[in-house]
């Protein structure tokens, strides 16, 4: 089973009701970089941890 982490990021962001600008600020990045991550299939584990922290979710919740 292949997990598309960019899709998981989009879904988690939507569940939290955050705009791209808001989430980018929480991740200390630009909205453009956030967009690249949302369109990516693979994200580093360290980045996934940062995203989970910014969204206040566990890794299990993020990939579910």
SULZI-V278113 format. One record per residue. N is the residue number from 1. RES is the residue in three letters. OMEGA is omega in degrees with one decimal (* if undefined). D_FIRST is the distance of its C-alpha to the first C-alpha in whole Angstrom. Layout:
n=(N & N)
res=(RES & RES)
omega=(OMEGA & OMEGA)
d_first=(D_FIRST & D_FIRST)
This chain:
n=(1 & 2 & 3 & 4 & 5 & 6 & 7 & 8 & 9 & 10 & 11 & 12 & 13 & 14 & 15 & 16 & 17 & 18 & 19 & 20 & 21 & 22 & 23 & 24 & 25 & 26 & 27 & 28 & 29 & 30 & 31 & 32 & 33 & 34 & 35 & 36 & 37 & 38 & 39 & 40 & 41 & 42 & 43 & 44 & 45 & 46 & 47 & 48 & 49 & 50 & 51 & 52 & 53 & 54 & 55 & 56 & 57 & 58 & 59 & 60 & 61 & 62 & 63 & 64)
res=(UNK & UNK & UNK & UNK & UNK & UNK & UNK & UNK & UNK & UNK & UNK & UNK & UNK & UNK & UNK & UNK & UNK & UNK & UNK & UNK & UNK & UNK & UNK & UNK & UNK & UNK & UNK & UNK & UNK & UNK & UNK & UNK & UNK & UNK & UNK & UNK & UNK & UNK & UNK & UNK & UNK & UNK & UNK & UNK & UNK & UNK & UNK & UNK & UNK & UNK & UNK & UNK & UNK & UNK & UNK & UNK & UNK & UNK & UNK & UNK & UNK & UNK & UNK & UNK)
omega=(179.9 & 178.2 & 176.8 & -174.7 & 175.0 & 176.6 & 177.8 & 177.8 & 178.5 & -177.9 & -179.4 & 177.7 & 179.9 & 179.3 & 179.9 & 178.3 & -178.8 & 173.2 & 177.2 & 179.7 & 179.8 & -179.0 & 177.7 & 177.6 & 179.0 & -178.9 & -179.6 & 178.5 & 179.5 & 174.6 & 178.7 & 178.6 & 176.9 & 177.8 & 178.1 & 178.3 & 179.8 & -180.0 & -179.1 & 174.5 & -174.1 & 175.0 & 178.6 & -179.3 & 178.0 & 177.7 & 176.8 & 177.8 & 177.6 & -180.0 & 179.6 & 178.2 & -179.1 & -178.9 & -178.9 & 175.5 & 175.1 & 176.8 & 178.0 & 177.7 & -178.0 & -175.4 & -179.3 & *)
d_first=(0 & 4 & 7 & 10 & 12 & 15 & 14 & 14 & 17 & 19 & 18 & 19 & 22 & 23 & 23 & 26 & 28 & 28 & 29 & 28 & 31 & 31 & 28 & 29 & 32 & 30 & 28 & 31 & 30 & 31 & 29 & 29 & 27 & 25 & 24 & 23 & 20 & 19 & 19 & 17 & 13 & 14 & 16 & 18 & 18 & 21 & 21 & 18 & 21 & 24 & 22 & 21 & 25 & 26 & 24 & 25 & 22 & 20 & 17 & 15 & 17 & 16 & 12 & 12)
